[in-house]
Amino acid sequence: MAANRIEEEAWRDAAIEQQKRAQRSEAEAKRLKAELSRSREAEKRLREALEPFGKALDVLGRNRHELHDKETIRGYGPDLAITMGDLRRALATVEGRET
């Protein structure tokens, strides 16, 4: 009789522990889902923010023979060195501002 009670308590304790683990897992899943949603939203905002710069670089690529400022940024290919001034002008062009 005492053995049965001990066994029942052990099963009950195991069930309670299993339920706690399930609740923690569910909470962690909700947290991760929310984090993923925030990450996707942040990625979307970043893409939107960078879009004008991509267009500006396209303008620079088409007009690279006109590059002439002295503050050079390297790394856009062996034959293309752009400058901050060039990037600013191209960005202004994309945004519809006159330079």
MOPAC internal coordinates of N, CA, C and O (Angstrom, degrees):
PM7 1SCF
backbone

  N    0.0000 0     0.00 0     0.00 0    0    0    0
  C    1.4211 1     0.00 0     0.00 0    1    0    0
  C    1.5350 1   111.00 1     0.00 0    2    1    0
  O    1.2310 1   120.05 1   133.13 1    3    2    1
  N    1.3070 1   117.51 1   -46.87 1    3    2    1
  C    1.4614 1   121.75 1   177.56 1    5    3    2
  C    1.5208 1   110.06 1   -64.90 1    6    5    3
  O    1.2310 1   120.82 1   144.39 1    7    6    5
  N    1.3318 1   116.04 1   -35.61 1    7    6    5
  C    1.4646 1   120.08 1   179.03 1    9    7    6
  C    1.5246 1   110.21 1   -65.21 1   10    9    7
  O    1.2310 1   120.71 1   140.37 1   11   10    9
  N    1.3315 1   116.25 1   -39.63 1   11   10    9
  C    1.4662 1   119.98 1   178.21 1   13   11   10
  C    1.5250 1   111.24 1   -63.84 1   14   13   11
  O    1.2310 1   120.54 1   139.00 1   15   14   13
  N    1.3219 1   116.58 1   -41.00 1   15   14   13
  C    1.4594 1   120.41 1   179.95 1   17   15   14
  C    1.5249 1   110.60 1   -65.87 1   18   17   15
  O    1.2310 1   120.61 1   138.17 1   19   18   17
  N    1.3242 1   116.45 1   -41.83 1   19   18   17
  C    1.4661 1   120.52 1   178.48 1   21   19   18
  C    1.5293 1   109.68 1   -62.56 1   22   21   19
  O    1.2310 1   120.99 1   137.22 1   23   22   21
  N    1.3301 1   115.72 1   -42.78 1   23   22   21
  C    1.4658 1   119.87 1   179.38 1   25   23   22
  C    1.5317 1   110.79 1   -64.72 1   26   25   23
  O    1.2310 1   119.96 1   138.31 1   27   26   25
  N    1.3232 1   117.67 1   -41.69 1   27   26   25
  C    1.4650 1   121.88 1   178.43 1   29   27   26
  C    1.5246 1   110.68 1   -63.00 1   30   29   27
  O    1.2310 1   120.53 1   137.61 1   31   30   29
  N    1.3301 1   116.59 1   -42.39 1   31   30   29
  C    1.4633 1   120.50 1   178.40 1   33   31   30
  C    1.5202 1   110.63 1   -64.35 1   34   33   31
  O    1.2310 1   120.77 1   140.17 1   35   34   33
  N    1.3224 1   116.13 1   -39.83 1   35   34   33
  C    1.4663 1   120.04 1   178.58 1   37   35   34
  C    1.5290 1   110.47 1   -63.04 1   38   37   35
  O    1.2310 1   120.58 1   135.99 1   39   38   37
  N    1.3372 1   116.50 1   -44.01 1   39   38   37
  C    1.4580 1   120.49 1   178.17 1   41   39   38
  C    1.5259 1   110.86 1   -63.91 1   42   41   39
  O    1.2310 1   120.29 1   137.98 1   43   42   41
  N    1.3155 1   117.05 1   -42.02 1   43   42   41
  C    1.4576 1   121.53 1   179.59 1   45   43   42
  C    1.5304 1   110.34 1   -64.00 1   46   45   43
  O    1.2310 1   120.77 1   134.46 1   47   46   45
  N    1.3431 1   116.13 1   -45.54 1   47   46   45
  C    1.4648 1   120.04 1   178.25 1   49   47   46
  C    1.5276 1   111.03 1   -61.02 1   50   49   47
  O    1.2310 1   120.81 1   138.54 1   51   50   49
  N    1.3300 1   116.06 1   -41.46 1   51   50   49
  C    1.4696 1   120.32 1   178.72 1   53   51   50
  C    1.5255 1   110.61 1   -64.00 1   54   53   51
  O    1.2310 1   120.41 1   139.57 1   55   54   53
  N    1.3279 1   116.82 1   -40.43 1   55   54   53
  C    1.4641 1   120.82 1   179.31 1   57   55   54
  C    1.5220 1   110.77 1   -65.97 1   58   57   55
  O    1.2310 1   120.51 1   139.00 1   59   58   57
  N    1.3173 1   116.63 1   -41.00 1   59   58   57
  C    1.4699 1   120.90 1   178.22 1   61   59   58
  C    1.5224 1   110.13 1   -63.55 1   62   61   59
  O    1.2310 1   120.44 1   135.46 1   63   62   61
  N    1.3191 1   116.77 1   -44.54 1   63   62   61
  C    1.4726 1   121.09 1   179.04 1   65   63   62
  C    1.5262 1   110.68 1   -62.99 1   66   65   63
  O    1.2310 1   120.39 1   138.55 1   67   66   65
  N    1.3195 1   116.86 1   -41.45 1   67   66   65
  C    1.4674 1   121.45 1   177.98 1   69   67   66
  C    1.5263 1   110.46 1   -62.15 1   70   69   67
  O    1.2310 1   120.48 1   138.65 1   71   70   69
  N    1.3250 1   116.69 1   -41.35 1   71   70   69
  C    1.4600 1   120.98 1   179.05 1   73   71   70
  C    1.5330 1   110.44 1   -64.65 1   74   73   71
  O    1.2310 1   120.23 1   139.06 1   75   74   73
  N    1.3282 1   117.16 1   -40.94 1   75   74   73
  C    1.4681 1   120.82 1   177.98 1   77   75   74
  C    1.5224 1   110.75 1   -62.65 1   78   77   75
  O    1.2310 1   120.55 1   136.81 1   79   78   77
  N    1.3509 1   116.56 1   -43.19 1   79   78   77
  C    1.4699 1   119.96 1   178.21 1   81   79   78
  C    1.5281 1   110.61 1   -62.31 1   82   81   79
  O    1.2310 1   120.49 1   139.03 1   83   82   81
  N    1.3231 1   116.66 1   -40.97 1   83   82   81
  C    1.4681 1   120.65 1   179.36 1   85   83   82
  C    1.5288 1   110.60 1   -63.28 1   86   85   83
  O    1.2310 1   120.43 1   138.87 1   87   86   85
  N    1.3272 1   116.78 1   -41.13 1   87   86   85
  C    1.4655 1   120.52 1   178.98 1   89   87   86
  C    1.5240 1   110.86 1   -65.42 1   90   89   87
  O    1.2310 1   120.71 1   138.65 1   91   90   89
  N    1.3447 1   116.25 1   -41.35 1   91   90   89
  C    1.4682 1   119.43 1   177.82 1   93   91   90
  C    1.5266 1   110.48 1   -64.37 1   94   93   91
  O    1.2310 1   120.62 1   139.01 1   95   94   93
  N    1.3259 1   116.43 1   -40.99 1   95   94   93
  C    1.4643 1   120.46 1   178.76 1   97   95   94
  C    1.5225 1   111.00 1   -63.67 1   98   97   95
  O    1.2310 1   120.67 1   138.47 1   99   98   97
  N    1.3177 1   116.32 1   -41.53 1   99   98   97
  C    1.4618 1   120.62 1   178.85 1  101   99   98
  C    1.5264 1   110.72 1   -64.65 1  102  101   99
  O    1.2310 1   120.41 1   137.80 1  103  102  101
  N    1.3140 1   116.82 1   -42.20 1  103  102  101
  C    1.4666 1   120.61 1   178.29 1  105  103  102
  C    1.5302 1   110.31 1   -64.27 1  106  105  103
  O    1.2310 1   120.40 1   138.51 1  107  106  105
  N    1.3172 1   116.84 1   -41.49 1  107  106  105
  C    1.4687 1   120.84 1   178.54 1  109  107  106
  C    1.5255 1   110.26 1   -65.01 1  110  109  107
  O    1.2310 1   119.97 1   139.97 1  111  110  109
  N    1.3181 1   117.67 1   -40.03 1  111  110  109
  C    1.4666 1   121.29 1   177.97 1  113  111  110
  C    1.5317 1   110.55 1   -62.48 1  114  113  111
  O    1.2310 1   120.03 1   138.06 1  115  114  113
  N    1.3251 1   117.55 1   -41.94 1  115  114  113
  C    1.4657 1   121.21 1   177.94 1  117  115  114
  C    1.5232 1   110.57 1   -64.30 1  118  117  115
  O    1.2310 1   120.84 1   138.04 1  119  118  117
  N    1.3348 1   116.01 1   -41.96 1  119  118  117
  C    1.4630 1   120.16 1   179.64 1  121  119  118
  C    1.5270 1   110.52 1   -62.69 1  122  121  119
  O    1.2310 1   120.59 1   134.96 1  123  122  121
  N    1.3393 1   116.48 1   -45.04 1  123  122  121
  C    1.4603 1   120.64 1  -179.84 1  125  123  122
  C    1.5273 1   111.66 1   -65.64 1  126  125  123
  O    1.2310 1   120.50 1   142.34 1  127  126  125
  N    1.3231 1   116.64 1   -37.66 1  127  126  125
  C    1.4645 1   120.44 1   178.00 1  129  127  126
  C    1.5265 1   110.16 1   -63.96 1  130  129  127
  O    1.2310 1   120.36 1   137.13 1  131  130  129
  N    1.3261 1   116.92 1   -42.87 1  131  130  129
  C    1.4656 1   121.02 1   178.24 1  133  131  130
  C    1.5282 1   110.53 1   -64.92 1  134  133  131
  O    1.2310 1   120.46 1   139.37 1  135  134  133
  N    1.3185 1   116.72 1   -40.63 1  135  134  133
  C    1.4629 1   120.84 1   178.70 1  137  135  134
  C    1.5282 1   110.79 1   -64.16 1  138  137  135
  O    1.2310 1   120.40 1   138.69 1  139  138  137
  N    1.3257 1   116.84 1   -41.31 1  139  138  137
  C    1.4574 1   121.21 1   177.39 1  141  139  138
  C    1.5215 1   110.56 1   -62.35 1  142  141  139
  O    1.2310 1   120.54 1   138.10 1  143  142  141
  N    1.3036 1   116.56 1   -41.90 1  143  142  141
  C    1.4617 1   120.95 1   178.65 1  145  143  142
  C    1.5300 1   110.57 1   -62.32 1  146  145  143
  O    1.2310 1   120.56 1   135.94 1  147  146  145
  N    1.3373 1   116.54 1   -44.06 1  147  146  145
  C    1.4697 1   120.23 1   177.99 1  149  147  146
  C    1.5222 1   110.42 1   -63.91 1  150  149  147
  O    1.2310 1   120.14 1   140.11 1  151  150  149
  N    1.3228 1   117.34 1   -39.89 1  151  150  149
  C    1.4605 1   120.98 1   179.57 1  153  151  150
  C    1.5231 1   111.07 1   -64.13 1  154  153  151
  O    1.2310 1   120.59 1   137.82 1  155  154  153
  N    1.3254 1   116.48 1   -42.18 1  155  154  153
  C    1.4711 1   119.86 1   178.67 1  157  155  154
  C    1.5227 1   110.96 1   -64.33 1  158  157  155
  O    1.2310 1   120.65 1   139.33 1  159  158  157
  N    1.3219 1   116.36 1   -40.67 1  159  158  157
  C    1.4589 1   120.25 1   178.57 1  161  159  158
  C    1.5286 1   110.27 1   -65.70 1  162  161  159
  O    1.2310 1   120.35 1   138.34 1  163  162  161
  N    1.3253 1   116.94 1   -41.66 1  163  162  161
  C    1.4651 1   120.65 1   178.15 1  165  163  162
  C    1.5288 1   110.34 1   -64.05 1  166  165  163
  O    1.2310 1   120.25 1   139.31 1  167  166  165
  N    1.3241 1   117.13 1   -40.69 1  167  166  165
  C    1.4648 1   120.57 1   178.15 1  169  167  166
  C    1.5276 1   110.22 1   -62.43 1  170  169  167
  O    1.2310 1   120.44 1   137.81 1  171  170  169
  N    1.3201 1   116.77 1   -42.19 1  171  170  169
  C    1.4655 1   121.25 1   178.91 1  173  171  170
  C    1.5293 1   110.51 1   -61.32 1  174  173  171
  O    1.2310 1   120.50 1   134.13 1  175  174  173
  N    1.3420 1   116.65 1   -45.87 1  175  174  173
  C    1.4709 1   120.52 1   179.38 1  177  175  174
  C    1.5227 1   110.86 1   -63.90 1  178  177  175
  O    1.2310 1   120.57 1   140.38 1  179  178  177
  N    1.3397 1   116.51 1   -39.62 1  179  178  177
  C    1.4633 1   120.30 1   179.02 1  181  179  178
  C    1.5250 1   110.82 1   -64.18 1  182  181  179
  O    1.2310 1   120.37 1   135.33 1  183  182  181
  N    1.3217 1   116.90 1   -44.67 1  183  182  181
  C    1.4729 1   120.23 1   178.03 1  185  183  182
  C    1.5308 1   110.48 1   -59.80 1  186  185  183
  O    1.2310 1   120.51 1   136.84 1  187  186  185
  N    1.3301 1   116.63 1   -43.16 1  187  186  185
  C    1.4614 1   120.35 1   179.02 1  189  187  186
  C    1.5251 1   110.90 1   -63.55 1  190  189  187
  O    1.2310 1   120.55 1   139.96 1  191  190  189
  N    1.3329 1   116.55 1   -40.04 1  191  190  189
  C    1.4638 1   120.36 1  -179.64 1  193  191  190
  C    1.5250 1   111.68 1   -68.98 1  194  193  191
  O    1.2310 1   120.10 1   146.20 1  195  194  193
  N    1.3265 1   117.41 1   -33.80 1  195  194  193
  C    1.4672 1   120.77 1  -177.23 1  197  195  194
  C    1.5233 1   113.17 1   -84.99 1  198  197  195
  O    1.2310 1   120.03 1   165.25 1  199  198  197
  N    1.3142 1   117.55 1   -14.75 1  199  198  197
  C    1.4637 1   120.42 1  -177.01 1  201  199  198
  C    1.5347 1   112.97 1   -54.55 1  202  201  199
  O    1.2310 1   118.89 1   133.78 1  203  202  201
  N    1.3434 1   119.73 1   -46.22 1  203  202  201
  C    1.4657 1   118.86 1   178.67 1  205  203  202
  C    1.5332 1   112.61 1   -60.87 1  206  205  203
  O    1.2310 1   120.37 1   146.25 1  207  206  205
  N    1.3382 1   116.89 1   -33.75 1  207  206  205
  C    1.4574 1   118.88 1   179.69 1  209  207  206
  C    1.5226 1   111.03 1   -69.48 1  210  209  207
  O    1.2310 1   120.58 1   142.12 1  211  210  209
  N    1.3243 1   116.49 1   -37.88 1  211  210  209
  C    1.4645 1   119.75 1   175.94 1  213  211  210
  C    1.5158 1   110.94 1   -62.16 1  214  213  211
  O    1.2310 1   120.70 1   137.05 1  215  214  213
  N    1.3256 1   116.26 1   -42.95 1  215  214  213
  C    1.4636 1   120.44 1   177.62 1  217  215  214
  C    1.5276 1   110.47 1   -64.82 1  218  217  215
  O    1.2310 1   120.97 1   140.74 1  219  218  217
  N    1.3396 1   115.75 1   -39.26 1  219  218  217
  C    1.4634 1   119.49 1   178.20 1  221  219  218
  C    1.5255 1   110.53 1   -62.80 1  222  221  219
  O    1.2310 1   120.37 1   139.39 1  223  222  221
  N    1.3230 1   116.89 1   -40.61 1  223  222  221
  C    1.4669 1   119.44 1   177.59 1  225  223  222
  C    1.5244 1   110.84 1   -66.02 1  226  225  223
  O    1.2310 1   119.98 1   146.15 1  227  226  225
  N    1.3198 1   117.65 1   -33.85 1  227  226  225
  C    1.4658 1   120.11 1   174.56 1  229  227  226
  C    1.5234 1   110.49 1   -62.70 1  230  229  227
  O    1.2310 1   120.70 1   136.66 1  231  230  229
  N    1.3430 1   116.27 1   -43.34 1  231  230  229
  C    1.4616 1   120.44 1   177.07 1  233  231  230
  C    1.5200 1   109.34 1   -59.59 1  234  233  231
  O    1.2310 1   120.67 1   135.24 1  235  234  233
  N    1.3270 1   116.33 1   -44.76 1  235  234  233
  C    1.4679 1   119.75 1   179.30 1  237  235  234
  C    1.5185 1   111.17 1   -62.10 1  238  237  235
  O    1.2310 1   120.51 1   139.62 1  239  238  237
  N    1.3156 1   116.62 1   -40.38 1  239  238  237
  C    1.4604 1   119.80 1   179.59 1  241  239  238
  C    1.5139 1   111.73 1   -60.99 1  242  241  239
  O    1.2310 1   120.55 1   141.79 1  243  242  241
  N    1.3236 1   116.56 1   -38.21 1  243  242  241
  C    1.4651 1   120.24 1   179.33 1  245  243  242
  C    1.5248 1   111.38 1   -74.22 1  246  245  243
  O    1.2310 1   120.67 1   152.84 1  247  246  245
  N    1.3218 1   116.33 1   -27.16 1  247  246  245
  C    1.4673 1   120.40 1  -174.47 1  249  247  246
  C    1.5231 1   112.61 1  -114.12 1  250  249  247
  O    1.2310 1   119.46 1  -153.70 1  251  250  249
  N    1.3145 1   118.64 1    26.30 1  251  250  249
  C    1.4644 1   119.67 1  -173.20 1  253  251  250
  C    1.5200 1   113.22 1   -63.63 1  254  253  251
  O    1.2310 1   119.59 1   157.69 1  255  254  253
  N    1.3141 1   118.39 1   -22.31 1  255  254  253
  C    1.4609 1   119.71 1   177.39 1  257  255  254
  C    1.5270 1   111.97 1   -69.09 1  258  257  255
  O    1.2310 1   120.11 1   165.21 1  259  258  257
  N    1.3451 1   117.39 1   -14.79 1  259  258  257
  C    1.4608 1   121.47 1  -179.50 1  261  259  258
  C    1.5282 1   113.23 1   -94.12 1  262  261  259
  O    1.2310 1   119.75 1  -178.08 1  263  262  261
  N    1.3316 1   118.09 1     1.92 1  263  262  261
  C    1.4630 1   120.40 1  -176.98 1  265  263  262
  C    1.5275 1   109.67 1   -69.75 1  266  265  263
  O    1.2310 1   120.89 1   -44.56 1  267  266  265
  N    1.3327 1   115.90 1   135.44 1  267  266  265
  C    1.4572 1   117.43 1  -175.85 1  269  267  266
  C    1.5277 1   115.19 1  -151.40 1  270  269  267
  O    1.2310 1   118.21 1   167.37 1  271  270  269
  N    1.3171 1   121.02 1   -12.63 1  271  270  269
  C    1.4725 1   120.64 1  -178.98 1  273  271  270
  C    1.5204 1   111.11 1   -65.48 1  274  273  271
  O    1.2310 1   120.40 1   -17.22 1  275  274  273
  N    1.3229 1   116.85 1   162.78 1  275  274  273
  C    1.4610 1   121.45 1  -174.93 1  277  275  274
  C    1.5247 1   114.40 1   -90.62 1  278  277  275
  O    1.2310 1   119.31 1   153.13 1  279  278  277
  N    1.3485 1   118.92 1   -26.87 1  279  278  277
  C    1.4678 1   121.44 1   179.84 1  281  279  278
  C    1.5194 1   108.71 1   -76.50 1  282  281  279
  O    1.2310 1   120.45 1   -89.29 1  283  282  281
  N    1.3180 1   116.74 1    90.71 1  283  282  281
  C    1.4582 1   120.24 1  -171.26 1  285  283  282
  C    1.5184 1   112.55 1   -92.72 1  286  285  283
  O    1.2310 1   121.01 1   -41.88 1  287  286  285
  N    1.3224 1   115.66 1   138.12 1  287  286  285
  C    1.4604 1   122.47 1   171.51 1  289  287  286
  C    1.5190 1   106.08 1  -107.72 1  290  289  287
  O    1.2310 1   119.77 1   -57.73 1  291  290  289
  N    1.3061 1   118.04 1   122.27 1  291  290  289
  C    1.4690 1   121.62 1   179.39 1  293  291  290
  C    1.5274 1   109.58 1   -96.90 1  294  293  291
  O    1.2310 1   120.53 1   -17.43 1  295  294  293
  N    1.2945 1   116.59 1   162.57 1  295  294  293
  C    1.4507 1   119.98 1   173.89 1  297  295  294
  C    1.5148 1   114.51 1   117.11 1  298  297  295
  O    1.2310 1   119.74 1  -174.60 1  299  298  297
  N    1.3095 1   118.10 1     5.40 1  299  298  297
  C    1.4611 1   120.33 1   179.13 1  301  299  298
  C    1.5241 1   111.00 1  -104.10 1  302  301  299
  O    1.2310 1   120.57 1  -149.34 1  303  302  301
  N    1.3201 1   116.51 1    30.66 1  303  302  301
  C    1.4576 1   121.20 1  -179.96 1  305  303  302
  C    1.5143 1   109.98 1   111.51 1  306  305  303
  O    1.2310 1   120.00 1   -22.57 1  307  306  305
  N    1.3090 1   117.60 1   157.43 1  307  306  305
  C    1.4610 1   120.67 1  -174.23 1  309  307  306
  C    1.5257 1   113.56 1   -65.53 1  310  309  307
  O    1.2310 1   119.90 1   152.67 1  311  310  309
  N    1.3379 1   117.79 1   -27.33 1  311  310  309
  C    1.4651 1   119.32 1  -176.73 1  313  311  310
  C    1.5216 1   113.25 1  -103.92 1  314  313  311
  O    1.2310 1   120.12 1  -173.42 1  315  314  313
  N    1.3274 1   117.37 1     6.58 1  315  314  313
  C    1.4628 1   119.56 1  -176.63 1  317  315  314
  C    1.5171 1   110.09 1  -128.36 1  318  317  315
  O    1.2310 1   120.99 1   -64.51 1  319  318  317
  N    1.3047 1   115.72 1   115.49 1  319  318  317
  C    1.4620 1   121.59 1   172.86 1  321  319  318
  C    1.5221 1   105.82 1  -121.39 1  322  321  319
  O    1.2310 1   120.41 1   -59.22 1  323  322  321
  N    1.3261 1   116.81 1   120.78 1  323  322  321
  C    1.4613 1   119.40 1  -179.58 1  325  323  322
  C    1.5224 1   109.34 1  -108.43 1  326  325  323
  O    1.2310 1   121.22 1   -15.92 1  327  326  325
  N    1.2870 1   115.27 1   164.08 1  327  326  325
  C    1.4578 1   120.76 1  -178.98 1  329  327  326
  C    1.5222 1   109.45 1  -119.25 1  330  329  327
  O    1.2310 1   121.06 1   -16.49 1  331  330  329
  N    1.3183 1   115.58 1   163.51 1  331  330  329
  C    1.4607 1   119.63 1   177.03 1  333  331  330
  C    1.5263 1   110.14 1   -61.78 1  334  333  331
  O    1.2310 1   120.46 1   139.80 1  335  334  333
  N    1.3234 1   116.73 1   -40.20 1  335  334  333
  C    1.4624 1   120.20 1   178.44 1  337  335  334
  C    1.5174 1   111.59 1   -61.66 1  338  337  335
  O    1.2310 1   120.94 1   137.98 1  339  338  337
  N    1.3340 1   115.80 1   -42.02 1  339  338  337
  C    1.4620 1   120.03 1   178.08 1  341  339  338
  C    1.5220 1   110.53 1   -62.32 1  342  341  339
  O    1.2310 1   120.59 1   137.54 1  343  342  341
  N    1.3320 1   116.48 1   -42.46 1  343  342  341
  C    1.4581 1   120.39 1   179.65 1  345  343  342
  C    1.5275 1   110.51 1   -65.21 1  346  345  343
  O    1.2310 1   120.38 1   139.07 1  347  346  345
  N    1.3281 1   116.87 1   -40.93 1  347  346  345
  C    1.4686 1   120.03 1   178.32 1  349  347  346
  C    1.5347 1   111.15 1   -62.29 1  350  349  347
  O    1.2310 1   120.63 1   135.88 1  351  350  349
  N    1.3396 1   116.41 1   -44.12 1  351  350  349
  C    1.4708 1   119.96 1   179.57 1  353  351  350
  C    1.5275 1   110.93 1   -64.13 1  354  353  351
  O    1.2310 1   120.71 1   136.78 1  355  354  353
  N    1.3269 1   116.26 1   -43.22 1  355  354  353
  C    1.4629 1   119.72 1  -179.79 1  357  355  354
  C    1.5260 1   110.55 1   -64.92 1  358  357  355
  O    1.2310 1   120.47 1   139.21 1  359  358  357
  N    1.3312 1   116.70 1   -40.79 1  359  358  357
  C    1.4629 1   120.54 1   178.51 1  361  359  358
  C    1.5298 1   110.29 1   -64.22 1  362  361  359
  O    1.2310 1   120.43 1   138.87 1  363  362  361
  N    1.3260 1   116.79 1   -41.13 1  363  362  361
  C    1.4628 1   120.44 1   177.47 1  365  363  362
  C    1.5257 1   110.25 1   -62.79 1  366  365  363
  O    1.2310 1   120.23 1   141.15 1  367  366  365
  N    1.3276 1   117.17 1   -38.85 1  367  366  365
  C    1.4632 1   121.12 1   177.77 1  369  367  366
  C    1.5206 1   110.55 1   -61.75 1  370  369  367
  O    1.2310 1   120.60 1   133.90 1  371  370  369
  N    1.3286 1   116.46 1   -46.10 1  371  370  369
  C    1.4631 1   121.38 1  -179.79 1  373  371  370
  C    1.5222 1   110.73 1   -63.19 1  374  373  371
  O    1.2310 1   120.48 1   141.24 1  375  374  373
  N    1.3283 1   116.69 1   -38.76 1  375  374  373
  C    1.4625 1   121.05 1  -178.61 1  377  375  374
  C    1.5264 1   112.60 1   -81.97 1  378  377  375
  O    1.2310 1   120.28 1   177.56 1  379  378  377
  N    1.3379 1   117.07 1    -2.44 1  379  378  377
  C    1.4568 1   120.41 1   177.35 1  381  379  378
  C    1.5117 1   114.19 1    82.17 1  382  381  379
  O    1.2310 1   120.00 1  -161.95 1  383  382  381
  N    1.3217 1   117.60 1    18.05 1  383  382  381
  C    1.4618 1   120.99 1   177.65 1  385  383  382
  C    1.5226 1   108.60 1   -98.17 1  386  385  383
  O    1.2310 1   120.55 1   -32.85 1  387  386  385
  N    1.3038 1   116.56 1   147.15 1  387  386  385
  C    1.4647 1   121.09 1   176.67 1  389  387  386
  C    1.5230 1   109.72 1   -84.00 1  390  389  387
  O    1.2310 1   120.55 1   -35.15 1  391  390  389
  N    1.3182 1   116.56 1   144.85 1  391  390  389
  C    1.4786 1   120.19 1   177.23 1  393  391  390
  C    1.4995 1   110.12 1  -115.07 1  394  393  391
  O    1.2310 1   120.10 1   180.00 1  395  394  393

